[in-house]
Amino acid sequence: MGIKITLDMQAIKMLEDEAKKSAELAMEQLQQDIQNEQTMPFDTGDMQNNQTFVAVEGNCTRLVTGSPQARRLYYHPEYKFQRGKNKHAGAKWLEPYISGDKKDFVRDAFVEIYKKRTGV
């Protein structure tokens, strides 16, 4: 008994491309949610509005904050953060998305976007 399997390589390529685009859009939703939650330190807004961006390199999609002070601010909760523009500003602004109450945010956003884009 023989079984013949034919793969639709064009459909597979389309699904792979949509996965990459869905990951990028999910990261953009993460970036927007961080801004809406007002948790990132904010003085002039450059770090949040200009230096934080979605970077896509091959199969890797990341949210990057490229400002020189980002690492220092992120890892030092003892700093006294001004809260005039972002009322919840402080260190470790990504923790809710890593291990806190929003840890499924990116996954859920990706699944929703991917389903809409592919119908799968």
Secondary structure, DSSP 8 states (H G I E B T S, - for coil): --------HHHHHHHHHHHHHHHHHHHHHHHHHHHHHT-S--SSSHHHHTSEEEEEETTEEEEEE--TTHHHHHT-TTS----SSSTT--S-TTHHHHTSTTTTHHHHHHHHHHHHHH--
